[in-house]
Amino acid sequence: MTAAEAMVAAMARLRAAGVPDPARDARVLLAHAAQVDAARVTLIAPEDMAADIIDRYDHLVSLRAVRVPVSQLIGSREFYGRRFNITREVLDPRPETESLIEAALSAPFSDVLDLGVGSGCLIVTLLAERPDAKGVAVDISEAACLQASANAVLHEVADRVQVLKSDWFDAVEGRFDLIVSNPPYLAASEMSQVQPELRDHEPRLALTDEADGLTAYRVIAAEAQGYLSAEGRVLVETGWQQASSVRDIFEAQGWGELSILPDLGGRDRIVSASKPG
């Protein structure tokens, strides 16, 4: 069987399973099975595949057909131009979260706190983009803390970040001029409606508060002022229909300069807040 024939068969299986972009996934998984760069898949398309590669590819496609995320199958995900190692213990970084990075980089900062660090994509990216900054990152999941620490080492920022196991602010000390968070924002009632990749294969703790999806924002709005410098900012990612509700939560806690920022698709995604003047 040639690589092209295997890829056509894989696309058909993935399409039948309802996978959203079967052609892309078939190509990425073939590259991983054959241990070549995804850009080189077309070059190997006419070649016969070795039996071990066929077996590996078939296994990967079978797992993708039951909606295991591609990032978990290949062990990594691209985010803001960097590759992050991913396991099923952490949330898969999403393209819309890059909007939070853009908002954070729009103003100076030297000390950043990441609440709910997950894979570390936020804190690691911010420190990599700002070589003079340092930070603290927390997560209630020890597995997430370990994964974030590994990604900090991978991108050579480990000497500038302290990763702590903490329930939000419990283990946090000091003040920061930037606080960022992509907290669990799905309501419990929404979990049955989300894609199987999320519902069945990503950590539920990182997806939902098992309530109305706003619990984390209430905690951050109530407590973050005590950890923020006078000129500091808080940036939180929200669900695309939640931004106004999250802004109202911050407004009720007396925050100033509240604004809602869109993601790359134009949907309301980021709430920005600062201390009242």
Sine and cosine of phi, psi and omega as CSV:
sin_phi,cos_phi,sin_psi,cos_psi,sin_omega,cos_omega
0.00,0.00,0.75,-0.67,0.04,-1.00
-0.99,0.15,0.26,-0.97,0.03,-1.00
-0.88,0.48,-0.63,0.77,0.01,-1.00
-0.89,0.45,-0.68,0.73,0.01,-1.00
-0.91,0.42,-0.66,0.75,0.02,-1.00
-0.89,0.45,-0.63,0.78,-0.03,-1.00
-0.94,0.35,-0.64,0.77,0.05,-1.00
-0.89,0.47,-0.70,0.72,0.02,-1.00
-0.89,0.45,-0.66,0.75,0.01,-1.00
-0.90,0.44,-0.68,0.74,0.03,-1.00
-0.85,0.52,-0.66,0.75,-0.01,-1.00
-0.90,0.44,-0.67,0.74,0.02,-1.00
-0.90,0.43,-0.68,0.73,-0.04,-1.00
-0.94,0.34,-0.61,0.79,0.04,-1.00
-0.90,0.44,-0.67,0.74,0.02,-1.00
-0.90,0.43,-0.48,0.88,0.00,-1.00
-0.99,0.10,-0.04,1.00,0.04,-1.00
0.99,0.10,0.25,0.97,0.03,-1.00
-0.91,0.41,0.74,-0.67,-0.15,-0.99
-0.86,0.51,-0.67,0.74,-0.05,-1.00
-0.77,-0.64,0.97,0.24,-0.13,-0.99
-0.90,0.44,-0.55,0.83,-0.02,-1.00
-0.92,0.40,-0.72,0.70,0.01,-1.00
-0.89,0.46,-0.73,0.68,-0.06,-1.00
-0.91,0.41,-0.63,0.78,0.04,-1.00
-0.87,0.49,-0.65,0.76,0.01,-1.00
-0.93,0.37,-0.72,0.69,-0.02,-1.00
-0.90,0.44,-0.67,0.75,-0.02,-1.00
-0.94,0.35,-0.57,0.82,0.07,-1.00
-0.90,0.43,-0.68,0.73,0.03,-1.00
-0.87,0.50,-0.65,0.76,0.00,-1.00
-0.93,0.37,-0.68,0.73,0.00,-1.00
-0.90,0.45,-0.62,0.78,-0.04,-1.00
-1.00,0.03,-0.09,1.00,0.01,-1.00
0.85,0.53,0.74,0.67,0.10,-1.00
-0.80,-0.60,0.31,-0.95,0.08,-1.00
-0.92,0.39,0.61,-0.79,-0.04,-1.00
-0.84,0.54,-0.51,0.86,0.00,-1.00
-0.93,0.37,-0.29,0.96,-0.05,-1.00
-0.99,-0.13,0.04,1.00,-0.05,-1.00
-0.86,0.51,-0.65,0.76,0.00,-1.00
-0.90,0.43,-0.45,0.89,0.00,-1.00
-0.95,0.30,-0.53,0.85,-0.02,-1.00
-1.00,-0.06,-0.03,1.00,-0.09,-1.00
-0.80,0.60,-0.66,0.75,-0.04,-1.00
-0.98,0.21,-0.17,0.99,-0.13,-0.99
-0.99,0.14,0.56,-0.83,0.14,-0.99
-0.94,0.34,0.64,-0.77,-0.02,-1.00
-1.00,-0.04,0.64,-0.77,0.08,-1.00
-0.92,0.40,0.44,-0.90,-0.08,-1.00
-0.86,0.51,-0.64,0.77,-0.02,-1.00
-0.92,0.39,-0.56,0.83,0.04,-1.00
-0.94,0.34,-0.65,0.76,0.05,-1.00
-0.86,0.51,-0.72,0.70,0.00,-1.00
-0.89,0.45,-0.68,0.73,-0.01,-1.00
-0.90,0.43,-0.68,0.73,0.00,-1.00
-0.90,0.43,-0.69,0.72,0.01,-1.00
-0.86,0.50,-0.64,0.77,0.01,-1.00
-0.91,0.42,-0.69,0.72,0.01,-1.00
-0.90,0.45,-0.68,0.73,-0.01,-1.00
-0.91,0.41,-0.62,0.78,0.04,-1.00
-0.88,0.48,-0.67,0.75,0.02,-1.00
-0.93,0.36,-0.64,0.77,0.03,-1.00
-0.91,0.41,-0.54,0.84,0.00,-1.00
-0.91,0.42,-0.43,0.90,0.10,-0.99
-0.99,-0.11,0.31,0.95,0.20,-0.98
0.96,0.28,0.42,0.91,0.21,-0.98
-0.92,0.40,0.77,-0.64,-0.05,-1.00
-0.87,0.49,0.57,-0.82,0.01,-1.00
-0.85,0.53,-0.65,0.76,-0.04,-1.00
-0.86,0.51,-0.59,0.81,0.04,-1.00
-0.95,0.31,-0.55,0.84,-0.01,-1.00
-0.95,0.31,-0.60,0.80,0.01,-1.00
-0.99,-0.16,-0.16,0.99,0.11,-0.99
0.99,0.13,0.23,0.97,-0.02,-1.00
-0.35,-0.94,0.23,-0.97,0.02,-1.00
-0.50,-0.87,0.66,-0.75,0.08,-1.00
-0.98,0.18,0.71,-0.71,0.05,-1.00
-0.53,-0.85,0.86,-0.50,0.02,-1.00
0.78,0.63,0.68,0.74,0.08,-1.00
0.99,0.14,0.12,0.99,0.01,-1.00
-0.80,-0.61,0.47,-0.88,0.01,-1.00
-0.99,-0.12,0.83,-0.56,0.01,-1.00
-0.95,-0.33,0.72,-0.70,0.09,-1.00
-0.96,0.30,0.69,-0.72,-0.13,-0.99
-0.76,-0.64,0.64,-0.77,0.17,-0.99
-0.78,-0.62,0.08,-1.00,0.02,-1.00
-0.96,0.28,-0.04,1.00,0.03,-1.00
-1.00,0.10,-0.16,0.99,-0.03,-1.00
-0.75,-0.66,0.41,-0.91,0.04,-1.00
-0.93,0.38,0.67,-0.74,0.05,-1.00
-0.94,0.33,0.86,-0.52,0.01,-1.00
-0.84,0.53,0.68,-0.73,-0.04,-1.00
-0.96,-0.29,0.51,-0.86,0.03,-1.00
-0.84,0.54,-0.58,0.82,-0.03,-1.00
-0.90,0.43,-0.40,0.92,0.01,-1.00
-0.94,0.34,-0.34,0.94,0.08,-1.00
-0.88,0.48,-0.38,0.92,0.05,-1.00
-0.90,0.43,-0.54,0.84,0.06,-1.00
-0.93,0.38,-0.62,0.79,0.06,-1.00
-0.88,0.48,-0.73,0.69,0.00,-1.00
-0.86,0.50,-0.68,0.73,0.01,-1.00
-0.91,0.42,-0.65,0.76,0.00,-1.00
-0.91,0.42,-0.64,0.77,-0.05,-1.00
-0.98,0.21,-0.08,1.00,-0.02,-1.00
-0.97,0.24,-0.15,0.99,0.02,-1.00
-0.61,-0.80,0.39,-0.92,-0.02,-1.00
-0.92,0.39,0.49,-0.87,0.17,-0.98
-0.40,-0.92,0.46,-0.89,0.04,-1.00
-0.81,-0.59,-0.40,0.92,0.02,-1.00
-0.76,-0.65,0.86,-0.51,-0.09,-1.00
-0.82,-0.57,0.62,-0.79,0.08,-1.00
-0.89,-0.45,0.79,-0.62,0.03,-1.00
-0.93,-0.36,0.90,-0.44,-0.02,-1.00
-0.99,-0.12,0.90,-0.43,-0.07,-1.00
0.99,0.13,0.90,0.43,-0.25,-0.97
-0.93,0.37,-0.51,0.86,0.00,-1.00
0.84,0.54,-0.81,-0.58,-0.01,-1.00
-0.94,0.33,-0.29,0.96,-0.08,-1.00
1.00,-0.05,0.14,0.99,-0.11,-0.99
-0.88,0.48,-0.56,0.83,-0.01,-1.00
-0.96,0.27,-0.86,0.51,-0.09,-1.00
-0.89,0.45,-0.66,0.75,-0.02,-1.00
-0.91,0.42,-0.70,0.72,0.01,-1.00
-0.89,0.45,-0.70,0.71,-0.03,-1.00
-0.90,0.44,-0.66,0.76,0.01,-1.00
-0.95,0.31,-0.56,0.83,0.05,-1.00
-0.92,0.39,-0.58,0.81,0.01,-1.00
-0.98,0.21,-0.43,0.91,0.01,-1.00
-0.84,-0.54,1.00,0.04,-0.12,-0.99
-0.89,0.46,-0.28,0.96,0.01,-1.00
-1.00,-0.07,-0.08,1.00,-0.04,-1.00
-1.00,0.03,0.33,-0.94,0.11,-0.99
-0.69,-0.73,0.20,-0.98,-0.09,-1.00
-0.33,-0.94,0.13,-0.99,0.09,-1.00
-0.79,-0.61,0.64,-0.77,0.03,-1.00
-0.73,-0.69,0.67,-0.74,-0.04,-1.00
-0.76,-0.65,0.45,-0.89,0.10,-1.00
-0.38,-0.93,0.56,-0.83,0.03,-1.00
-0.97,0.26,-0.30,0.95,0.00,-1.00
-1.00,-0.03,0.86,-0.51,0.04,-1.00
-0.91,0.42,-0.59,0.80,0.03,-1.00
-0.88,0.47,-0.63,0.78,0.04,-1.00
-0.91,0.41,-0.66,0.75,0.03,-1.00
-0.86,0.51,-0.67,0.74,0.01,-1.00
-0.91,0.41,-0.65,0.76,0.00,-1.00
-0.93,0.38,-0.66,0.75,0.04,-1.00
-0.89,0.45,-0.65,0.76,0.03,-1.00
-0.89,0.46,-0.65,0.76,0.03,-1.00
-0.90,0.43,-0.64,0.77,0.03,-1.00
-0.94,0.33,-0.50,0.86,0.09,-1.00
-0.91,0.42,-0.64,0.77,0.07,-1.00
-0.91,0.42,-0.70,0.71,-0.03,-1.00
-0.83,0.55,-0.64,0.77,-0.06,-1.00
-0.97,-0.23,0.29,0.96,0.20,-0.98
0.87,0.50,0.66,0.75,0.10,-0.99
-0.84,-0.54,0.15,0.99,-0.10,-0.99
-0.87,0.48,-0.48,0.88,-0.01,-1.00
-0.97,0.24,-0.11,0.99,-0.02,-1.00
-0.89,-0.45,0.15,0.99,0.01,-1.00
-0.70,-0.72,0.64,-0.77,0.10,-0.99
-0.93,-0.36,0.86,-0.51,-0.01,-1.00
-0.97,-0.25,0.83,-0.56,-0.10,-1.00
-0.81,-0.59,0.62,-0.78,0.17,-0.99
-0.98,0.20,0.86,-0.51,-0.10,-0.99
-0.36,-0.93,0.59,-0.81,0.14,-0.99
-1.00,0.04,1.00,-0.09,-0.12,-0.99
0.80,0.60,-0.90,-0.44,-0.15,-0.99
-1.00,0.04,0.02,1.00,-0.18,-0.98
-0.81,0.59,-0.66,0.76,-0.05,-1.00
-0.98,-0.22,0.15,0.99,-0.08,-1.00
-1.00,0.04,0.68,-0.73,0.10,-0.99
-0.75,-0.66,0.44,-0.90,0.07,-1.00
1.00,-0.06,-0.09,-1.00,-0.01,-1.00
-0.80,-0.60,0.44,-0.90,-0.12,-0.99
-0.70,-0.71,0.52,-0.86,0.08,-1.00
-1.00,-0.09,0.00,1.00,0.13,-0.99
-0.50,-0.86,0.79,-0.61,0.12,-0.99
-0.85,-0.52,0.80,-0.59,-0.01,-1.00
-0.83,-0.56,0.46,-0.89,0.05,-1.00
-0.33,-0.94,0.66,-0.75,0.21,-0.98
-0.86,-0.50,0.99,0.16,-0.16,-0.99
-0.99,0.14,0.16,-0.99,0.10,-0.99
-0.91,0.42,0.88,-0.48,-0.10,-1.00
-0.82,-0.57,0.11,0.99,0.09,-1.00
-0.99,0.12,0.72,-0.70,0.12,-0.99
-0.94,0.33,0.46,-0.89,0.01,-1.00
-0.83,0.55,-0.60,0.80,-0.03,-1.00
-0.93,0.37,-0.32,0.95,-0.01,-1.00
-1.00,0.07,-0.29,0.96,-0.16,-0.99
-0.89,0.46,-0.50,0.87,0.00,-1.00
-0.96,0.28,-0.23,0.97,-0.08,-1.00
-0.98,-0.20,-0.18,0.98,-0.08,-1.00
-0.99,0.17,0.24,-0.97,-0.02,-1.00
-0.87,0.50,0.54,-0.84,0.01,-1.00
-0.84,0.55,-0.53,0.85,0.03,-1.00
-0.82,0.57,-0.67,0.74,0.02,-1.00
-0.97,0.23,-0.82,0.57,-0.14,-0.99
-0.87,0.49,-0.65,0.76,-0.17,-0.98
-0.97,-0.22,-0.25,0.97,-0.17,-0.99
-0.76,-0.65,-0.12,0.99,0.03,-1.00
-0.93,-0.37,0.40,-0.92,-0.10,-0.99
-0.89,0.45,0.86,-0.50,-0.04,-1.00
-0.85,0.53,-0.58,0.82,-0.01,-1.00
-0.85,0.52,-0.50,0.87,-0.01,-1.00
-1.00,0.04,-0.11,0.99,-0.08,-1.00
-0.97,-0.26,-0.66,0.75,-0.12,-0.99
-0.68,-0.73,0.52,-0.86,0.10,-0.99
-1.00,-0.01,0.09,1.00,-0.05,-1.00
0.89,0.46,0.39,0.92,0.02,-1.00
-0.66,-0.75,-0.82,-0.57,-0.08,-1.00
-0.99,-0.11,0.07,1.00,0.02,-1.00
1.00,0.09,0.05,1.00,-0.08,-1.00
-0.90,-0.44,0.03,1.00,-0.09,-1.00
-0.84,0.55,-0.74,0.67,-0.06,-1.00
-0.88,0.47,-0.61,0.79,-0.01,-1.00
-0.92,0.40,-0.57,0.82,0.05,-1.00
-0.91,0.42,-0.65,0.76,0.03,-1.00
-0.91,0.42,-0.74,0.68,-0.04,-1.00
-0.90,0.44,-0.71,0.71,-0.02,-1.00
-0.90,0.43,-0.57,0.82,-0.04,-1.00
-0.97,0.22,-0.51,0.86,-0.17,-0.98
-0.92,-0.40,-0.36,0.93,-0.20,-0.98
-0.91,0.40,-0.45,0.89,-0.02,-1.00
-0.87,0.49,-0.48,0.88,0.02,-1.00
-0.96,0.28,-0.14,0.99,-0.02,-1.00
-0.87,-0.50,0.14,0.99,-0.09,-1.00
-0.94,-0.34,0.67,-0.74,0.09,-1.00
-0.94,0.35,0.22,-0.98,-0.11,-0.99
-0.85,0.52,-0.60,0.80,-0.04,-1.00
-0.98,-0.20,0.24,0.97,-0.12,-0.99
-0.98,0.19,0.17,-0.99,0.00,-1.00
-0.76,-0.65,0.47,-0.88,0.20,-0.98
-0.91,-0.41,0.73,-0.68,0.08,-1.00
-0.81,-0.59,0.84,-0.54,0.02,-1.00
-0.81,-0.58,0.67,-0.74,0.13,-0.99
-0.99,0.15,0.55,-0.84,0.02,-1.00
-0.74,-0.67,0.24,-0.97,0.21,-0.98
-0.91,0.41,0.41,-0.91,-0.16,-0.99
-0.91,0.40,-0.28,0.96,0.04,-1.00
-0.95,-0.31,0.11,0.99,-0.13,-0.99
-0.97,-0.24,-0.24,0.97,-0.24,-0.97
-0.82,0.57,-0.68,0.73,-0.03,-1.00
-0.92,0.40,-0.60,0.80,0.04,-1.00
-0.91,0.41,-0.64,0.77,0.02,-1.00
-0.92,0.38,-0.66,0.75,0.07,-1.00
-0.85,0.52,-0.67,0.75,0.01,-1.00
-0.89,0.45,-0.59,0.81,0.04,-1.00
-0.89,0.46,-0.70,0.71,0.02,-1.00
-0.92,0.38,-0.62,0.78,0.01,-1.00
-0.89,0.46,-0.64,0.77,0.01,-1.00
-0.91,0.42,-0.39,0.92,0.03,-1.00
-1.00,-0.06,0.13,0.99,0.12,-0.99
1.00,0.10,0.32,0.95,0.01,-1.00
-0.96,0.29,0.43,-0.90,0.01,-1.00
-0.93,-0.37,0.16,-0.99,0.05,-1.00
0.72,0.70,0.79,0.61,0.00,-1.00
-0.99,0.17,0.71,-0.70,0.06,-1.00
-0.52,-0.85,0.40,-0.92,0.04,-1.00
-0.90,-0.43,0.77,-0.64,-0.05,-1.00
-0.90,-0.43,0.59,-0.81,-0.02,-1.00
-1.00,0.07,0.33,-0.94,0.17,-0.99
-1.00,0.04,-0.08,-1.00,-0.07,-1.00
-0.91,0.41,-0.34,0.94,0.05,-1.00
-1.00,-0.01,0.04,1.00,0.03,-1.00
1.00,0.05,0.04,1.00,0.01,-1.00
-1.00,0.06,0.57,-0.82,0.08,-1.00
-0.86,0.52,0.81,-0.58,-0.15,-0.99
-0.68,-0.74,-0.58,0.81,-0.12,-0.99
-0.86,-0.50,0.73,-0.69,0.16,-0.99
-0.96,-0.28,0.80,-0.60,0.02,-1.00
-0.94,-0.35,0.69,-0.73,0.00,-1.00
-0.59,-0.81,0.49,-0.87,0.09,-1.00
-0.72,-0.70,0.20,-0.98,0.03,-1.00
-0.90,0.44,0.54,-0.84,0.05,-1.00
-0.90,0.44,0.57,-0.82,-0.04,-1.00
-0.96,0.28,0.00,0.00,0.00,0.00
